[in-house]
Amino acid sequence: MECLASSVQLSSPRKQQFHAWASEFCTKPGESANRSMFWPSRFLQERKELSAGSSQRLSYFGSRDCSELFSSRISLRNGSDRKQNVISAAAAADGGSSWAPSSPPKVWTPPAWRGPAAVASPAQESIPLSSTIQERVVISGGQFLKVSPSSVQYEAGFVGGLSERTRPERSSDPAEALRFYAMLDDYLTRIINSKVYDVAIESPLELAPKLSERLGNNLLLKREDMQPVFSFKLRGAYNMMANLSREQLERGVICSSAGNHAQGVALAARRLKCDAVIAMPVTTPEIKWKSVKRLGASVVLVGDSYDETQAYAKQRALEDGRVFIPPFDDPDVIAGQGTVGLEIGRQCRDRIHAVFVPVGGGGLIAGIAAYMKRFRPEVRIIGVEPADANAMACSLHYGQRVVLDHVGGFADGVAVKMVGEETFRLCRELLDGVVLVSRDAICAAIKDMFEETRSILEPAGALALAGAKAYCSYHGLENETMVAITSGANMNFERLRIVTELANVGAQTEAVLATYMPEKPGSFKTFVDSVGPANITEFKYRFNDENEALVLCSIGVKSEGQLDLTKVRMEEAGLRTLDLTDNDLAKDHLRHLMGGRTKVENEVLMRFVFPERPGALMKFLEAFTPRWNISLFHYRAQGEMGANVLVGIQVSHEEEAAFLAVADALGYEYQDERSNQAYELIMH
């Protein structure tokens, strides 16, 4: 035991603590290292007895074993109930944490919560690890798997990402566990000593009464959108820069960012009287780079993508001797963001069921988890990602950092292709999982926040709120306390249009339908009669065929049952109807196209992502015309760095391979939509 304590270089008081702890939690001296050695048989027996009477289990990572035992031990010394603490620690230690895609997830919870156990999503259960791997890519000298966001998908509200096959293996060696505990203590020290309050405020933790009543739970909003730069990002940026030496500050700093991190670095540099260069992609909206410039930083617009911009910033850091300030992958940045967790613990003394945190590169959730899992390990730390930008969920699922082959740009504040090395190490150990939400759900959350507070969040800022809503609905929770981090409010004004269009769809109060009607007098009246009491919010029709018409419409609904009843009435009236509510092609493009259907020979329908910069369209046209005829084109700016463009091109079967080769060489992300239901049923 002395050698174990010495091997982790403990001080004398810490050695004494370790001896006392190891004496109690080892079954007997000299026993071989195994699970039962580290976790006393009497504790495991109590846990088995508890599990025998319940189908639910504790949703924790076994990797938090050591810190939870210490927390339990501290509670015992303070006179709290021994049995409950011991059972909780032993349950967590017995591997009850993994929600594996290969089996239905089970959740054990304290007596205060008796919600239903989670049910695994069939989509997640069927994911073989090898089937979705496309290739390996080399980044910074390391090889990483390149995967699609669609490779890890599951129902909204389900807490996934974690896999029994890929979660970290925990050693039963007490010294190894103590090293993990010491790592948490190191982050705890960094967080407590953080200097963020030179520039940041302690953001309020507010009850959302309207949402709480609707959800049947107490929903608390951690208002990071109220920071001086309307985002939490200044915490990590300032904490890292405040820990630089005077010599480093005199040489200056540089960062690469298209948004909130840039403003955080610029504000920190002004406060520390340090020269800052902010590299931003040339596609950055003017309102964003001007906001950074107003804070006193020098802005350089360079690179068509974030990767190119970051490469420039790192190279210039080497050439100029500047310090590169990463957006998330640095212990001081993580610790700065971790002060959010410290504040939550101080502001809410009641029992918290879960904290929902938006996840991009992982800095915010890693910092919050490092603090909360040290002092309040019973609190679930749940990440929330867009379903089309799920780098953390994919990395957790595959058991290693992966590179996404593409990311959705709607929630641009979290649209990263690869999470950080240090953030992933922490998240793999500490997270309870990740919830995935749709773009529609994010829009609905933005509307909820506006109705609650008259504040408008950016899409990434509303992620946690969307995840909390989905989680409560999925698990049927009642009378629990949830915390959602509203992380930012730097909304592009142009994006409000799409938010208003999709918010009701995301709230499941509006449905998008396609209906076939006989082309004869009275059909429109029949349609309206069939809709019944539902409110028609959109109706698109144009004469096209003498026998049959196809209309695209939206109707207001109050429940899923009402929508089903409406569709039954329409079918009984001879109006064949398709539900396109979840079809992005229909919502983004087809609802805006007029003129009816037409038969176009050899038409290929593709969706391209154009960079929002001058010359992007001309580059596209020069690649494809005049060799191939463009038969359809729909584009509308959405306030993103990339724009979704629907394109129809006439390509013969013989030239299809050549066409795809040109599309690949163009360098724009694209997707073939010929198998999309909306295309098959509406365009032909």
URCOR-V837296 format. One record per helix or strand of 2 or more residues. SS is the DSSP state (H for helix, E for strand). FROM is the first residue (numbers start at 1). TO is the last residue. Records with the same first field share a line. If there is no record, write none. Layout:
BEGIN
SS: FROM-TO  FROM-TO
END
This chain:
BEGIN
H: 2-7  12-25  35-38  41-52  62-77  82-93  122-125  149-151  174-192  196-198  209-215  224-226  233-242  246-251  260-272  286-294  306-320  331-347  363-375  391-398  412-414  421-430  439-453  460-475  493-506  523-531  560-572  584-588  590-592  616-624  653-666  677-683
E: 133-139  142-147  205-207  218-223  253-256  276-280  298-301  323-324  354-358  380-386  402-404  433-437  481-486  510-518  536-540  548-556  577-579  603-611  629-635  642-650  669-672
END
